[in-house]
Amino acid sequence: MEVKTMVKIGLWSLLLWACKEKETEKEVPVLQEENSKTVSELQAELKEAGYLTMNYVDEKTRDTVIMQQYFIAFLKSGPNRDQPKEVADSLQNLHLEHLGKMYELGYADISGPFGDDGEIRGITIYNTPTQQMADSLANLDPMVQAGRLQIEIHPWWAAKGFPLR
């Protein structure tokens, strides 16, 4: 048999083998490229730390997606909003320091105010294993302690490691 023909047969065989549907593997890598842990390793870590998770297989990509329970704190107008401007400004600075500290320590993933002047002033998404812990951390906020804000917390599920767009 001619070498060219053998190469062609070899290439077609390789192409057919590569296109063949593979069996589903037991361990699918986590979607984050920088994270080399398997789904089961990451879920075991989260479970050991007290987090609730669930997963599903994305039908389009066939990736296993881990859903984690987070906690959204709605920061609502509190009963004591009549402080002098200097006090309110000082409380705002302390509030921002508190949120920055929560972010640095890994307890809060995102925070921000709403763009209107409604009763709900903003949100913080807490990355904690329990609602009680998120509530405790949110209530350490100087604005909450001064009564300018009140906290309302709800459990919220999101895909682990997916960025905002």
C-alpha positions in Angstrom: 0.0 0.0 0.0 1.2 3.5 -0.9 2.4 5.7 2.0 0.0 8.5 1.0 -2.9 6.1 1.2 -1.8 4.8 4.6 -1.5 8.4 5.9 -5.0 9.3 4.6 -6.5 6.1 6.2 -4.6 7.0 9.4 -5.9 10.6 9.4 -9.5 9.5 8.7 -9.3 6.9 11.5 -8.0 9.5 13.9 -10.7 12.0 12.8 -13.5 9.4 13.3 -12.0 8.3 16.6 -11.9 12.0 17.8 -15.4 12.7 16.7 -16.8 9.6 18.4 -19.1 10.4 21.4 -17.1 9.7 24.5 -18.6 8.1 27.6 -19.6 10.5 30.4 -16.7 10.8 32.8 -17.4 10.5 36.5 -15.3 13.6 37.4 -15.9 16.7 35.2 -13.5 19.7 35.9 -15.0 22.7 37.5 -15.8 25.5 35.0 -13.2 27.9 36.3 -10.0 27.3 34.4 -7.8 28.5 37.2 -9.4 26.0 39.6 -8.1 22.5 39.0 -10.3 20.8 41.5 -13.0 18.4 40.4 -16.6 19.0 41.1 -16.7 16.4 43.8 -13.5 17.8 45.5 -15.0 21.3 45.5 -18.4 20.1 46.8 -16.7 18.1 49.5 -14.7 21.2 50.6 -17.9 23.4 50.6 -19.9 20.7 52.5 -17.1 20.4 55.1 -17.2 24.2 55.6 -21.0 24.1 56.1 -22.2 25.4 52.7 -25.3 24.1 50.8 -24.7 23.1 47.2 -26.3 21.3 44.4 -25.2 20.7 40.8 -26.6 20.1 37.4 -25.1 19.3 34.0 -25.5 22.0 31.4 -27.1 20.2 28.4 -25.4 22.5 25.9 -21.8 22.4 27.2 -22.1 19.1 29.2 -20.2 20.9 32.0 -21.2 20.2 35.6 -22.2 23.4 37.3 -22.1 23.8 41.0 -24.8 25.9 42.6 -24.1 27.4 46.0 -26.4 29.0 48.5 -25.4 32.6 49.2 -27.4 35.2 51.2 -28.6 38.6 49.9 -28.8 41.3 52.5 -31.2 44.1 51.5 -30.1 47.3 53.2 -33.4 49.2 53.9 -34.0 52.6 55.3 -33.9 52.5 59.1 -35.9 54.4 61.6 -33.1 56.8 62.6 -32.2 58.9 59.5 -32.1 62.3 61.0 -28.5 62.5 62.1 -26.6 65.8 61.3 -24.7 65.7 58.0 -21.3 65.3 59.7 -22.5 62.2 61.6 -24.2 60.8 58.5 -21.0 61.3 56.5 -18.9 59.7 59.2 -21.3 56.7 59.3 -21.2 56.4 55.5 -17.3 56.2 55.7 -17.6 53.6 58.4 -20.2 51.7 56.4 -17.9 51.6 53.4 -15.0 50.4 55.6 -17.2 47.6 57.0 -18.2 46.5 53.5 -14.6 46.6 52.3 -13.5 44.5 55.3 -16.3 42.0 54.6 -15.0 41.7 51.0 -11.3 41.4 52.0 -12.2 38.6 54.5 -14.2 36.7 51.9 -17.6 37.1 53.5 -19.1 39.5 51.0 -18.8 39.0 47.2 -20.5 42.1 46.0 -22.2 45.2 47.5 -23.7 48.3 46.1 -26.4 50.9 46.4 -29.5 51.2 44.3 -29.8 54.1 41.9 -33.2 55.4 43.2 -34.2 56.9 46.5 -36.5 54.0 47.6 -36.9 52.2 50.8 -34.3 49.5 49.8 -31.0 51.4 49.7 -28.7 48.6 48.4 -27.6 45.0 48.7 -24.7 42.9 49.8 -24.3 39.3 48.8 -22.8 37.3 51.6 -20.7 34.2 51.0 -21.3 32.5 54.3 -22.4 28.9 55.2 -25.4 30.1 57.2 -28.0 32.8 57.2 -27.4 33.4 60.9 -23.7 34.2 60.1 -24.6 36.5 57.2 -27.2 38.3 59.5 -24.6 38.7 62.2 -22.0 40.2 59.9 -24.6 42.5 58.2 -25.7 43.8 61.7 -22.1 44.7 62.5 -22.4 47.5 59.9 -22.1 50.9 61.7 -25.1 52.2 59.6 -27.2 49.4 60.9 -26.0 49.9 64.5 -26.9 53.6 64.2 -30.4 52.8 62.9 -29.8 54.5 59.5 -30.2 51.1 57.8 -32.1 47.9 58.6 -31.2 44.4 57.2 -33.5 41.9 55.5 -31.7 38.7 54.4 -32.8 36.1 51.9 -31.1 32.8 50.8 -30.1 33.0 47.1 -28.6 30.4 44.8 -26.0 31.1 42.2 -23.6 29.2 40.0 -20.2 28.9 41.7 -17.5 30.8 39.8 -19.5 32.5 37.2 -18.5 36.1 36.6 -20.8 39.0 36.3 -21.2 40.3 32.7 
